[in-house]
Amino acid sequence: MEKMNYEQSIKRLEEITAVLEKGEVSLDEMVKLYAEGTKLASACTKSLTEAQAKINELSQEEAK
């Protein structure tokens, strides 16, 4: 899987969700999409955590 930024990852997660909700793909494809979605969700969580840490760091620097 290529490296995506946060916005790209969210867009792909939305696409995966739409496909899975329709239920029109094979079980094997569902499992592959679910696995991809799980990885994307983890990457998004990591990005948000890093962004929050950076915001906290900047806020603390500004408060000095």
ChimeraX attribute file (.defattr): number of C-alpha atoms within 10 A of each C-alpha:
attribute: neighborCount
match mode: 1-to-1
recipient: residues
	/A:1	6
	/A:2	4
	/A:3	9
	/A:4	13
	/A:5	11
	/A:6	17
	/A:7	10
	/A:8	13
	/A:9	18
	/A:10	17
	/A:11	11
	/A:12	16
	/A:13	21
	/A:14	13
	/A:15	14
	/A:16	16
	/A:17	15
	/A:18	11
	/A:19	15
	/A:20	17
	/A:21	10
	/A:22	8
	/A:23	11
	/A:24	10
	/A:25	13
	/A:26	10
	/A:27	10
	/A:28	9
	/A:29	13
	/A:30	16
	/A:31	13
	/A:32	12
	/A:33	19
	/A:34	16
	/A:35	12
	/A:36	15
	/A:37	20
	/A:38	13
	/A:39	15
	/A:40	21
	/A:41	16
	/A:42	11
	/A:43	18
	/A:44	20
	/A:45	13
	/A:46	13
	/A:47	14
	/A:48	13
	/A:49	12
	/A:50	12
	/A:51	12
	/A:52	12
	/A:53	12
	/A:54	12
	/A:55	12
	/A:56	12
	/A:57	12
	/A:58	11
	/A:59	11
	/A:60	10
	/A:61	9
	/A:62	8
	/A:63	7
	/A:64	5
